[in-house]
């Protein structure tokens, strides 16, 4: 079975191909998609930068929202370009995942990977669906004046609005629908880039956790053999147990190397992602507060939805790091609680080695500076809230 045709990876592969990020796809097809997507995102960043310079020193509320929007689209571009930068490593990573699935013959071990794959699929759908719902809310609310003109017409037409501030140097009311369609296309693309980047990372982490789970299984099964009476001689039993523990150690080494490969692919980009995410959460919170004070309910709901979305985004990016820390340290617990006392002395030596290695948990970082786990999420989230107080007082 081609694992990438299975239900566990089908959603991720669909979006990777859609965005031109699947490394096994046709070269020309990938190149065309990539160029179009990069141009599309830049085509919305430039008008926003122009608007930022126009509003600087004039309207702090607009400046805050434009900065938040620019951070969002810049983060989107960083994620997309960083994926292209490590394409060769990602291709190797996908090959390793396929190799791991093909190398397993035990039904229990295959079932373990399937269970982790199913959790990864659930996390993928549980992320992509909400962020697309938030996207619909974000781009639809500016259309409310058009709807009100039909339901509750006034003497004059209500001014048309956009989901962001930008300067196109043309009459945006006259070309409203053309500019709106352009904005929708870019916003939809950006959300899919965020979703694809994050869920692919999560699914790879789930696979790594599955490998650690199989290592636990192998350790328990190996040491149980030490209590078995199914062998004709003690030497035969000791040799069999020893070989099984060796298999567990080799897979443990493979799992650690796989985690390091994920770290190499994502660490650089996550430094910018976490930094920008902290900034945009703070700005979204400030803007929501300002709109609440000004009685602008519609804008408050729209920016509030962004605030919730980016907080969720930050949590989603931190939690896989916590899972890999827990999975890698569970190896030590499994080794400690297995039936090691019935094993031979040379097997006990191997178990001690794997316990010592498990004392240092595997972890993911943002640029080798910030460890990605729930404690970091709490720290970043608390600081982002404190920025709200600072910026609010400056106003």
Number of C-alpha atoms within 10 A of each C-alpha: 8 8 14 16 11 11 13 21 19 14 19 24 17 14 19 19 17 17 19 24 24 22 18 12 12 11 11 10 11 18 12 11 15 19 11 12 20 15 12 18 20 15 14 20 22 15 15 21 17 15 18 22 13 14 15 12 9 10 11 13 14 17 20 19 21 23 18 24 22 21 20 23 20 19 24 23 20 16 24 23 15 17 19 17 13 14 17 12 17 21 13 14 18 16 11 14 16 15 12 17 17 13 9 12 9 9 8 12 19 17 13 20 23 17 16 21 23 17 16 23 22 13 16 23 14 12 18 18 12 13 22 16 12 17 20 14 16 21 18 14 16 19 14 13 17 16 12 13 15 10 9 9 13 10 6 7 12 14 9 15 17 19 20 17 20 19 17 14 8 8 9 17 12 10 10 14 12 11 15 18 11 14 20 18 14 22 21 14 18 24 19 20 23 20 23 26 21 21 25 19 20 24 24 21 24 25 26 26 25 24 25 28 22 23 27 23 18 21 27 20 17 25 27 16 20 23 14 10 10 9 13 8 9 12 11 11 20 21 16 17 22 24 14 20 24 18 16 25 19 13 18 23 16 17 24 19 14 20 23 15 16 19 21 17 21 22 22 16 20 26 17 17 22 22 15 18 24 22 20 26 29 25 26 27 23 26 27 24 17 17 18 16 11 10 11 12 13 14 19 21 17 21 24 22 20 24 21 16 19 20 20 16 19 22 18 18 21 25 18 24 21 19 19 25 20 16 22 28 18 20 25 21 14 18 21 15 12 18 18 21 14 16 22 18 13 12 23 17 12 16 25 16 12 19 19 11 17 20 14 12 16 22 20 25 19 20 17 13 9 15 18 26 21 19 13 17 21 13 10 19 19 12 14 21 16 13 19 19 13 11 14 14 8 7 8
